[in-house]
Amino acid sequence: MAEEKTKKPYTAQMRYNDSKRENLNLGLPKGTKDKWKAIAAEKGMTLTEYITRLIDEDNR
Protein backbone atom coordinates (compact mmCIF):
# COMPACT_ATOMS: atom_id res chain seq x y z
CA MET A 1 0.00 0.00 0.00
CA ALA A 2 2.79 2.46 0.82
CA GLU A 3 4.29 1.74 -2.58
CA GLU A 4 1.07 2.89 -4.30
CA LYS A 5 1.11 6.23 -2.45
CA THR A 6 4.63 7.04 -3.64
CA LYS A 7 4.04 5.76 -7.15
CA LYS A 8 1.20 8.17 -8.04
CA PRO A 9 3.03 11.44 -7.22
CA TYR A 10 6.14 10.14 -8.97
CA THR A 11 4.11 9.35 -12.08
CA ALA A 12 2.53 12.80 -12.02
CA GLN A 13 6.00 14.36 -11.68
CA MET A 14 7.27 12.31 -14.61
CA ARG A 15 4.33 13.43 -16.76
CA TYR A 16 5.02 17.05 -15.84
CA ASN A 17 8.72 16.71 -16.66
CA ASP A 18 7.93 15.02 -19.98
CA SER A 19 5.64 17.85 -21.02
CA LYS A 20 7.57 20.86 -19.62
CA ARG A 21 11.24 19.92 -19.45
CA GLU A 22 14.06 18.76 -21.69
CA ASN A 23 17.19 16.91 -20.64
CA LEU A 24 20.70 17.60 -21.85
CA ASN A 25 23.52 15.20 -21.03
CA LEU A 26 27.12 16.37 -21.11
CA GLY A 27 30.27 14.31 -20.93
CA LEU A 28 32.55 16.29 -18.65
CA PRO A 29 35.91 15.57 -17.06
CA LYS A 30 35.52 14.18 -13.55
CA GLY A 31 35.13 16.87 -10.92
CA THR A 32 33.75 19.49 -13.32
CA LYS A 33 30.14 19.11 -12.20
CA ASP A 34 31.03 19.52 -8.52
CA LYS A 35 33.19 22.55 -9.33
CA TRP A 36 30.35 24.18 -11.29
CA LYS A 37 27.80 23.34 -8.59
CA ALA A 38 29.99 25.06 -6.00
CA ILE A 39 30.32 28.17 -8.17
CA ALA A 40 26.54 28.25 -8.70
CA ALA A 41 25.91 27.78 -4.96
CA GLU A 42 28.20 30.74 -4.18
CA LYS A 43 25.94 32.84 -6.39
CA GLY A 44 22.78 31.46 -4.75
CA MET A 45 21.71 29.43 -7.79
CA THR A 46 21.29 25.83 -8.80
CA LEU A 47 23.61 24.45 -11.45
CA THR A 48 20.75 24.50 -13.98
CA GLU A 49 19.95 28.15 -13.22
CA TYR A 50 23.61 29.11 -13.47
CA ILE A 51 24.23 27.40 -16.81
CA THR A 52 20.96 28.73 -18.25
CA ARG A 53 21.79 32.29 -17.17
CA LEU A 54 25.27 32.16 -18.67
CA ILE A 55 23.98 30.88 -22.00
CA ASP A 56 21.11 33.39 -22.08
CA GLU A 57 23.48 36.27 -21.33
CA ASP A 58 25.89 35.10 -24.02
CA ASN A 59 23.09 35.12 -26.61
CA ARG A 60 21.81 38.66 -25.98
VOLUMTOR-828480 format. One record per residue (C-alpha): residue in three letters; x, z, y. Coordinates in Angstrom, 2 decimals, m for minus. Layout:
N
site res=ALA X=X Z=Z Y=Y;
...
END
This chain:
60
site res=MET X=0.00 Z=0.00 Y=0.00;
site res=ALA X=2.79 Z=0.82 Y=2.46;
site res=GLU X=4.29 Z=m2.58 Y=1.74;
site res=GLU X=1.07 Z=m4.30 Y=2.89;
site res=LYS X=1.11 Z=m2.45 Y=6.23;
site res=THR X=4.63 Z=m3.64 Y=7.04;
site res=LYS X=4.04 Z=m7.15 Y=5.76;
site res=LYS X=1.20 Z=m8.04 Y=8.17;
site res=PRO X=3.03 Z=m7.22 Y=11.44;
site res=TYR X=6.14 Z=m8.97 Y=10.14;
site res=THR X=4.11 Z=m12.08 Y=9.35;
site res=ALA X=2.53 Z=m12.02 Y=12.80;
site res=GLN X=6.00 Z=m11.68 Y=14.36;
site res=MET X=7.27 Z=m14.61 Y=12.31;
site res=ARG X=4.33 Z=m16.76 Y=13.43;
site res=TYR X=5.02 Z=m15.84 Y=17.05;
site res=ASN X=8.72 Z=m16.66 Y=16.71;
site res=ASP X=7.93 Z=m19.98 Y=15.02;
site res=SER X=5.64 Z=m21.02 Y=17.85;
site res=LYS X=7.57 Z=m19.62 Y=20.86;
site res=ARG X=11.24 Z=m19.45 Y=19.92;
site res=GLU X=14.06 Z=m21.69 Y=18.76;
site res=ASN X=17.19 Z=m20.64 Y=16.91;
site res=LEU X=20.70 Z=m21.85 Y=17.60;
site res=ASN X=23.52 Z=m21.03 Y=15.20;
site res=LEU X=27.12 Z=m21.11 Y=16.37;
site res=GLY X=30.27 Z=m20.93 Y=14.31;
site res=LEU X=32.55 Z=m18.65 Y=16.29;
site res=PRO X=35.91 Z=m17.06 Y=15.57;
site res=LYS X=35.52 Z=m13.55 Y=14.18;
site res=GLY X=35.13 Z=m10.92 Y=16.87;
site res=THR X=33.75 Z=m13.32 Y=19.49;
site res=LYS X=30.14 Z=m12.20 Y=19.11;
site res=ASP X=31.03 Z=m8.52 Y=19.52;
site res=LYS X=33.19 Z=m9.33 Y=22.55;
site res=TRP X=30.35 Z=m11.29 Y=24.18;
site res=LYS X=27.80 Z=m8.59 Y=23.34;
site res=ALA X=29.99 Z=m6.00 Y=25.06;
site res=ILE X=30.32 Z=m8.17 Y=28.17;
site res=ALA X=26.54 Z=m8.70 Y=28.25;
site res=ALA X=25.91 Z=m4.96 Y=27.78;
site res=GLU X=28.20 Z=m4.18 Y=30.74;
site res=LYS X=25.94 Z=m6.39 Y=32.84;
site res=GLY X=22.78 Z=m4.75 Y=31.46;
site res=MET X=21.71 Z=m7.79 Y=29.43;
site res=THR X=21.29 Z=m8.80 Y=25.83;
site res=LEU X=23.61 Z=m11.45 Y=24.45;
site res=THR X=20.75 Z=m13.98 Y=24.50;
site res=GLU X=19.95 Z=m13.22 Y=28.15;
site res=TYR X=23.61 Z=m13.47 Y=29.11;
site res=ILE X=24.23 Z=m16.81 Y=27.40;
site res=THR X=20.96 Z=m18.25 Y=28.73;
site res=ARG X=21.79 Z=m17.17 Y=32.29;
site res=LEU X=25.27 Z=m18.67 Y=32.16;
site res=ILE X=23.98 Z=m22.00 Y=30.88;
site res=ASP X=21.11 Z=m22.08 Y=33.39;
site res=GLU X=23.48 Z=m21.33 Y=36.27;
site res=ASP X=25.89 Z=m24.02 Y=35.10;
site res=ASN X=23.09 Z=m26.61 Y=35.12;
site res=ARG X=21.81 Z=m25.98 Y=38.66;
END
